[in-house]
């Protein structure tokens, strides 16, 4: 685990990069209409305690990166998940933070097909 005093002195991009490379992921779920499942994309940053949570949320706020509602990973664990749901927000995150596999992830996120709404299908 990274030293907190070292992380507090880092720039916000580097802080988020450290957390993403340590315990982050991008989940891509395909559309499966036969089973009633909607596809989507989600980026998750898993943080270990409230101090790390504050650091990550502060860095995201400084970089104007929106995120979803922070939730506990499991009730019995002290880990928290900071999700990013919108495809455009995930691409912005990858562009600013530049984690290890950013180019591959950007291509995979761009390749996901946006589900059409009923209004779009009617046209």
NORURRA-V98274 format. One record per residue. N is the residue number from 1. RES is the residue in one small letter. PHI is phi in whole degrees, -180 to 180 (999 if undefined). BURIAL is 1 if it has 24 or more other C-alpha atoms within 12 Angstrom, else 0. Layout:
# NORURRA-V98274
[[N | RES | PHI | BURIAL] [N | RES | PHI | BURIAL]]
This chain:
# NORURRA-V98274
[[1 | x | 999 | 0] [2 | x | -75 | 0] [3 | x | -71 | 0] [4 | x | -65 | 0] [5 | x | -65 | 0] [6 | x | -66 | 0] [7 | x | -69 | 1] [8 | x | -68 | 0] [9 | x | -84 | 0] [10 | x | -79 | 0] [11 | x | -70 | 0] [12 | x | -58 | 1] [13 | x | -63 | 1] [14 | x | -69 | 1] [15 | x | -63 | 1] [16 | x | -66 | 1] [17 | x | -63 | 1] [18 | x | -60 | 1] [19 | x | -69 | 1] [20 | x | -65 | 1] [21 | x | -66 | 1] [22 | x | -75 | 0] [23 | x | -156 | 0] [24 | x | -119 | 1] [25 | x | -159 | 1] [26 | x | -116 | 1] [27 | x | -106 | 0] [28 | x | -118 | 1] [29 | x | -115 | 0] [30 | x | -74 | 0] [31 | x | -69 | 0] [32 | x | -139 | 0] [33 | x | -63 | 0] [34 | x | -63 | 0] [35 | x | -96 | 0] [36 | x | 77 | 0] [37 | x | -101 | 0] [38 | x | -98 | 0] [39 | x | -80 | 0] [40 | x | 177 | 1] [41 | x | -129 | 1] [42 | x | -145 | 1] [43 | x | -106 | 1] [44 | x | -123 | 1] [45 | x | -112 | 1] [46 | x | -102 | 1] [47 | x | -117 | 1] [48 | x | -87 | 1] [49 | x | -152 | 0] [50 | x | -68 | 0] [51 | x | -66 | 0] [52 | x | -64 | 1] [53 | x | -60 | 1] [54 | x | -62 | 0] [55 | x | -63 | 1] [56 | x | -66 | 1] [57 | x | -64 | 1] [58 | x | -65 | 1] [59 | x | -66 | 1] [60 | x | -66 | 1] [61 | x | -68 | 0] [62 | x | -62 | 0] [63 | x | -91 | 0] [64 | x | 58 | 0] [65 | x | -100 | 1] [66 | x | -73 | 1] [67 | x | -143 | 1] [68 | x | -85 | 0] [69 | x | -71 | 0] [70 | x | -73 | 0] [71 | x | -137 | 0] [72 | x | -77 | 0] [73 | x | -65 | 0] [74 | x | -142 | 0] [75 | x | -64 | 0] [76 | x | -89 | 0] [77 | x | -109 | 0] [78 | x | -100 | 0] [79 | x | -93 | 0] [80 | x | -120 | 1] [81 | x | -114 | 1] [82 | x | -107 | 1] [83 | x | -92 | 1] [84 | x | -129 | 1] [85 | x | -102 | 1] [86 | x | -71 | 1] [87 | x | -59 | 1] [88 | x | -64 | 0] [89 | x | -68 | 1] [90 | x | -67 | 1] [91 | x | -64 | 1] [92 | x | -64 | 1] [93 | x | -58 | 1] [94 | x | -64 | 1] [95 | x | -70 | 0] [96 | x | -78 | 1] [97 | x | -81 | 1] [98 | x | 54 | 1] [99 | x | -70 | 1] [100 | x | -51 | 0] [101 | x | -109 | 0] [102 | x | -63 | 1] [103 | x | -68 | 0] [104 | x | -65 | 0] [105 | x | -65 | 1] [106 | x | -61 | 1] [107 | x | -64 | 0] [108 | x | -68 | 1] [109 | x | -68 | 1] [110 | x | -65 | 0] [111 | x | -76 | 0] [112 | x | -68 | 0] [113 | x | -89 | 0] [114 | x | -74 | 0] [115 | x | -71 | 0] [116 | x | -84 | 0] [117 | x | -78 | 0] [118 | x | -62 | 0] [119 | x | -65 | 0] [120 | x | -69 | 0] [121 | x | -70 | 0] [122 | x | -71 | 0] [123 | x | -74 | 0]]
